[in-house]
Amino acid sequence: MFIAMSLMLLGVMLGRLLRGQRWIGAPSRCIAPAIMLLLFSLGVAVGGNEHLMRNLPLLGGKALLLSLAGVAGSLLCVAVIRRWFRDFPPAPGAGKRPQTPVEAQPPHGGQ
């Protein structure tokens, strides 16, 4: 994992240094096919693993339960936070609509 993160960081630094170069856009055309090839090879590896294929329904059920629990926990946290901060004063300028140039001008002729 350290190698993958280091390679990504190295790529970010290299991309930042080479920003504005004309040829730097060429590798971006290879990204989508490379990701598709990686996903295909991952599918082949998963499909070839007998132990994983036997336990796939159990793993899928656990993954579904874990995702639903994460969503429920997030919703619960939002409900608690909204209840605690319901009467919190609004930020300065919140709820005001911006004035148009016509509204911002002072009245003409002493009106």
Secondary structure per residue as TSV (DSSP state, phi and psi in degrees):
chain	resnum	aa	ss	phi	psi
A	1	M	-	360.0	-37.2
A	2	F	H	-61.8	-38.4
A	3	I	H	-65.7	-43.7
A	4	A	H	-63.1	-44.4
A	5	M	H	-66.3	-37.1
A	6	S	H	-65.9	-42.0
A	7	L	H	-63.9	-39.4
A	8	M	H	-65.3	-44.0
A	9	L	H	-62.6	-40.6
A	10	L	H	-62.3	-41.5
A	11	G	H	-64.4	-39.0
A	12	V	H	-63.7	-45.4
A	13	M	H	-64.4	-41.6
A	14	L	H	-65.1	-42.5
A	15	G	H	-62.7	-36.6
A	16	R	H	-68.0	-39.7
A	17	L	H	-68.9	-34.5
A	18	L	T	-96.3	11.5
A	19	R	T	-57.9	136.6
A	20	G	T	92.9	-11.7
A	21	Q	-	-71.5	143.3
A	22	R	G	-68.0	-39.8
A	23	W	G	-80.5	-7.4
A	24	I	G	-67.5	-20.5
A	25	G	G	-74.9	-16.6
A	26	A	T	-61.7	-44.2
A	27	P	T	-63.5	-25.6
A	28	S	H	-65.5	-24.4
A	29	R	H	-72.9	-17.3
A	30	C	H	-92.3	-10.2
A	31	I	H	-66.0	-50.5
A	32	A	H	-61.2	-47.7
A	33	P	H	-62.1	-35.1
A	34	A	H	-66.6	-40.7
A	35	I	H	-65.4	-40.6
A	36	M	H	-63.0	-40.6
A	37	L	H	-64.9	-40.9
A	38	L	H	-64.5	-41.9
A	39	L	H	-65.5	-39.1
A	40	F	H	-63.0	-45.3
A	41	S	H	-66.9	-33.2
A	42	L	H	-65.1	-41.6
A	43	G	H	-62.5	-40.4
A	44	V	H	-63.5	-42.3
A	45	A	H	-65.6	-41.2
A	46	V	H	-67.4	-44.3
A	47	G	H	-64.0	-28.9
A	48	G	H	-84.6	-7.8
A	49	N	-	-92.5	104.9
A	50	E	H	-63.1	-43.3
A	51	H	H	-60.9	-43.7
A	52	L	H	-66.6	-41.4
A	53	M	H	-65.9	-35.9
A	54	R	H	-66.3	-36.6
A	55	N	T	-95.2	7.4
A	56	L	H	-59.7	-43.0
A	57	P	H	-61.9	-39.8
A	58	L	H	-66.5	-44.0
A	59	L	H	-65.3	-39.2
A	60	G	H	-64.6	-40.1
A	61	G	H	-64.2	-42.1
A	62	K	H	-65.4	-39.6
A	63	A	H	-64.6	-41.1
A	64	L	H	-63.8	-44.9
A	65	L	H	-62.7	-42.2
A	66	L	H	-64.8	-41.3
A	67	S	H	-66.7	-42.8
A	68	L	H	-64.7	-38.0
A	69	A	H	-66.2	-37.5
A	70	G	H	-64.6	-43.4
A	71	V	H	-65.2	-44.1
A	72	A	H	-62.8	-41.9
A	73	G	H	-63.4	-40.3
A	74	S	H	-64.0	-44.2
A	75	L	H	-63.9	-38.7
A	76	L	H	-64.2	-43.2
A	77	C	H	-62.9	-41.0
A	78	V	H	-63.1	-43.5
A	79	A	H	-62.3	-42.6
A	80	V	H	-66.2	-45.2
A	81	I	H	-64.4	-42.3
A	82	R	H	-64.1	-34.9
A	83	R	H	-69.7	-42.5
A	84	W	H	-68.7	-34.9
A	85	F	T	-107.9	24.1
A	86	R	T	-62.5	-42.6
A	87	D	T	-95.8	19.4
A	88	F	-	-68.5	135.9
A	89	P	-	-63.7	143.0
A	90	P	-	-68.6	156.1
A	91	A	-	-67.0	151.3
A	92	P	T	-58.6	130.2
A	93	G	T	86.3	-4.6
A	94	A	T	-72.0	135.1
A	95	G	T	87.6	-8.1
A	96	K	-	-88.0	137.9
A	97	R	-	-91.1	145.3
A	98	P	-	-66.8	143.4
A	99	Q	-	-80.4	143.3
A	100	T	-	-80.6	160.7
A	101	P	H	-56.7	-32.0
A	102	V	H	-68.9	-41.2
A	103	E	H	-70.7	-27.9
A	104	A	H	-77.7	-17.9
A	105	Q	S	-76.9	143.7
A	106	P	-	-69.0	156.2
A	107	P	-	-62.8	147.6
A	108	H	S	-93.9	148.2
A	109	G	T	68.0	27.0
A	110	G	T	71.4	22.9
A	111	Q	-	-77.2	360.0
